Amino acid sequence: MLASGYLILLVLLLHRMAKVIYNLHFHPLAKFPGPRLAAAAHLYEFYWSVLRDGEFIWAMERMHKKYAGNPKRVESDYRFTRSTGETKSMFAAVDHDLHEARRKSLTKFFSKRSISDIQPIIQDKVERLILKLQDAAVDWSPANLTTLSAAFTADTISHYAYGVSMGCLDGDSENIRTDATQAVLSLSQWLRFLPIRFTNAKRLPPNLVGRLFPKGTVVLQAKEPNAPHENMFATLADPTLPAEERDLERLEDEGFVILAAGTETTGYSLCVTMFYLLDNPGKPPGAILKGN
């Protein structure tokens, strides 16, 4: 039994050594300039992405400035599109025609006219956000703008996409919802370098996910399209589309990407905007937003 274990370790070690040799000498990109450690394995990226908490994009920018003398030689690496496991989403579509087809299905929902049509939904979430801030003011307790902004955007995009709000601004659940999304996004950095991928983790039973990763249960529940009326998913499930473009896994993947993108990016922008407005009470809002 012990000998078998050593044999397995030896095979894994030889495989890793062969992979390093291939990457350094025989890979199509082996002749491209750059740190040899980055070419040999994912340790370089692991250090900056995980141990340095997401600083790889800046490390990569420094490498481009140092090594990419001719920008036309810089190749794109599309493997990052698989890091979240949403392999059937528009985000993960590397093929141009496939990405274009998936993008067109949702373009109309983000036009000026469509956004104007959902003003009642947005206004309702704004009023709920104001109530949260008023409650904090009455109690003289601090209000976490990062959490409240993410809760506001999550409620808005979920209502628009699914037809049902996640209810982050209802009660005291905004911390739970926001922490869950943050936890899943942080976990994606780790799983990219581990044998188990999100594509495999997604196949685990929900109750097992709840035990191993309690915060992720909230996000998994949000991936279930259960809207009572027409919304984005009614368009994505249009019978005129190819069958593979409207199966359940595709709807789940697209829904999660829309939810994550519509929560974190817009929530952060809103949080920063509110901070600068509060930090500059004597200046006109227009001048503050323009950076004057």
Helices and strands as residue ranges (DSSP letters): H 2-21, I 22-26, H 36-40, H 43-46, I 47-51, H 56-67, G 71-73, G 78-82, H 96-107, G 108-110, H 112-117, H 119-139, H 145-162, H 174-191, H 198-201, H 206-212, H 216-222, H 232-236, G 243-245, H 248-279, H 285-289
